[in-house]
Amino acid sequence: MSLIAEIASTRISVTIPVYNQLHFTLKCVESLNQGGISDAQIIIVNNASTDGTAEFLASRPQIRAIHNPQNLGCGTAWSQGSQASKSLWTVVSNNDVLFAPNTFSELIRFAEERQADIASPAMCEGDADYDFLPYAEDYMRIMARAVRWGVASGSCFMIHRRVFDKIGFFSCDQKLGGYEDDEYFRRARGAGFRLAIAGRAYYHHFGGTTQKSIKASLKQPNMSLGDRTYYRKMTGQTWGRRKVHQVRHGLRVFWWKNSERLRYGHTLHETRIGGQRNFR
């Protein structure tokens, strides 16, 4: 392990909420281990999985496991794992992801050099139909200077302890299902914290597998897990404010996407569908 990775290993833990999808959890944990994150730094919150997840966790005693008797939702699981962490930096991540080596050592370096309080790696989302490790290494080298300020990715983000100390943990309101990340990012920005996505770190996100699993178990594939009207009212998103935000955010994404693509040949959010790479 490199000196940078050794320094990071004393300062970071990774919280992963899971609901079934054990095959993704196995790949995620393997990529963490290969990237210098030990089992002792991993916290898995098991939201009443029925697919062998509990047995897997029993076979890996160094992973800190929290078992809920029923699915308590994403926000509750995030809070449980984050409160169990004593690290300076806590990563909150989906289980349907693969991490490039050195992702978190590089993300910590970025956050401390650039004074970010919440930071996400760059992401490719969708089909893992490419040679992940060499692609990720090349991507991180090319995109090392690329940053999007003011935003983070809900499928993986790293939080400094000072954020929890000031604004608390995640909402446990299950009516928010799917909006917990956005609600927390709004609170963080409102409290003056800096959010960023950094190109010097990288991961692949298969995309939405847990939500699909929940919908399948409920036999409602087209349902929305969260109450959008409730969330908008909770956060004061009037029609006018939403429209202003949509226009501003759309312009920012247009600028980010096109400037990154012209300068680097990549963007900080890419997708792969049917063998085609797309920029977002």
N, C-alpha and C positions, 0 to 999 in steps of 0.2 A: 504494500500500500504506500502511495506517495505521501510526502509530508503534508501536502494540502489536504489529502483525504483523511489523514490521521487527525489533523486539527479539526476538520469538519465533524468527524465521528464523535468527538467529545461534546459537540454543541448542538446536535440535531436529532430529532426523532420523527418517525413517519407514522401517521394515523391513517388507517384504511378501514372504512366501514364496508361490510360485505353483506349481501343477501343472495345466497347461492352463488352460481357462476364460479365454482371452485377452480375450473381449468384456467380462468383468467387470473385468479388469486395466485395460483402456483407460478404462472409466468411472471406476474408482477413481483412477487417475492424473490424469484430467481434473478430478475434484472436488478433489483435492489442489492442483493448479495454480491453480484458480479460488479456492481458499481461502488462497492466499499461500505454499504450499509449492512450492519450485522443484524441477526435476528433480535438481539437484545435492544436494538434501537427501533424495532417495529412494534406498533400497537395495532391489533386488529379487533374491531368491534363487530361481533357476529350478531346480526339482527335476525335471529331465529332461523338460520339456514337449515335446510333439510337434506342437503346433498353430499354430506361427508366433510363439510367445512369444520365441524366440531372435532371430528376424528383427526383431521390434518393438524389442527392447532394443538391437540393433545400430543401429537408426535413431534412437535417442535416447541418444547417447553420454554425456550428462551424468548420466543415471541410472547409479548404480553397480550393476553386474550381477555376480552370483555364479552360475556355472553348475555344477550338480552332474551328474555322468555318469549317476546313477540317483537315484530318489526316496529321499532320506535321511530323510524324515520331518519333521514340523513342528518338533519340539524342536531338531533339528540346524540346520534353516534359521533358526529364531529366533536361535540362538546365533551362527551365522555372520554374520547381519546385524547383530546387536547388538555383536559384537566388531569389526566393520568400522566401526561408528559411533564417532565421537569427540565426539559432542554431550553436553551436560549431561543432556538428556532424550532418551530413545529411545522412539519409538512402535512397538509391534509390532501388526500389523494383518492381518486376512484381506484377500483381494483382492476379495471380493464385497460391497463396502461403498461407500457414498457419504457424503462428509463435508460438513457444512454449513460455509459460510464462517466464518472466525474460530474454528472449533472448537478448534484447538490453541493459539492465543494465549489464548483464554479458559480452556482447561484448565490451561495453565501458570500463569496468574494465580490460578486456584482453588488449585492445588497449593501454590503458594508462600505464598499468604495463609493457607491452612488447614493447612499443614504435612503434606501428603499425600506419600507416597513413590511410590505406584503409584496411578494414577487413570485411570478410563475415562469417556468421554462417555456421556450417556444414549442409549438405543437404541430404535429401532423395527425390528422384525424381521418378515420375510415379504414380502408383495406390495407393490411400490412403486406403488400405485394411487392416489396422492395427489400434489398439487402440492408437491414436495419443498422447494424453496427458500423460498417464503413460509411454508409450514408450519413449517419448521425455525427461521426467524427469530422467528416468533411463539412457538414452543415455548421457545426459549432465553430469551426475555424473561420469559415466565410462570414458568418453572422455575428461574430464576437462583439461588434460595436453597435449592433441594431437593438433599439429599445422602443417600446411603446409605453409611455407614461400615462398614469391615471386609470389603468385597467389591469385586471388579472383574469386568469382562466379558472372557472369553477371546478374543472376536473382535476386540477393540481395547483396548489398554491402554498407558499411558505410564509409563515407569520412569525414576527418577532414577539417575544414575551411582553414587551411594553404595550403592544396593541391589546392583548388580553387584559393586562392590568388596568388599562384606561377605559375600554368600552365593553369588557366582559367577553363571554363566549357566544356561541351561535344560538339563534332562536330555536326553541324546541317545539314551536307551534307547527303541528303536522299539516295544517291547512296551507302552509307555505310550500309544501312538497315540490321541489324543483326550483324554488326561488330563494332558498336559504343563502346561497352564495351571493347573489345580487344584493339581498338585504344587508348582509354583513359588509360587503364592499361599500355600500352607501353610508353605513354608519362610520366606517373607517375613514372614508374621504371627508365626511362631515366633521370628524374629530381632528382633521389636519394631517392624517397619515398619508404616506406616498405609496402608491401602487405602481407596479411595472411588470411588463413581460420582457424577458431578456433572451437575446439570441445566443448567448454563450452557453446556454443550457438547453436540453432538448428531450422530448419524450413523444411516444406514439400513443394516441388514444383511439381505441377501437370504436368507442362511441355509443353511449346510451344503453349499455347492456343490462345494467341493474334495473333501470326504469322499464325496459322491455320485459324483463323477468317478472317484475311486479304486475305489470299489465296482463301478462300471460296467465299468471296465477289467479288473477281476478276475472279472467276471461273477458276483459274489456280492452282490446288492443288499441282503440282510438281514444281512450280516456285521457284527460289531462290530470296529472297527479296533484297539481297545485291549483288553488282557487285564485285565478288571476285578478278578478274583481276585488276580492278581499285584500290581496297583496297591494294592489294599486291604492286602495283606500288607506291601508295601514301606513304606507310610505308617502302619502300625500301627492300621488301622481294624478293630478287633474288632466283633463283632455288637452288643455293648452300646454301644460308643462311637458306632457309626453311628446307632443308634436315638436316642441322646441328641442327637446333632448334627442329625438329621432333624427332631426335635421342635422344638429351639431355632430352627433355621433356618426352619422352617415358620411359627413364630410371628412371627419377625422379618419375613418376607416378607408375612405377613398384615397386620401393622402398617404396614409401609412402603406397601404397595399401597393400603390403605384410607385412611390418613392423607393420602397424596399426592393421591389421587383427590378426596377431600373438600375439600382445601385449594386445589388447583390445577386440577382437572379433567383432569389427566394423571398418568401414573406414569413413573418413570425407566426402566422396561422395558415397552414396548408391542409388540403384534403386530397385523398386518393380514392377514386371511385372508378371501378372498371378499368384499372390500369392507367387512368388519366390523373395527372397532378393539377390541382386547382389552387388559386390564391385567394385568401380571404383577409 
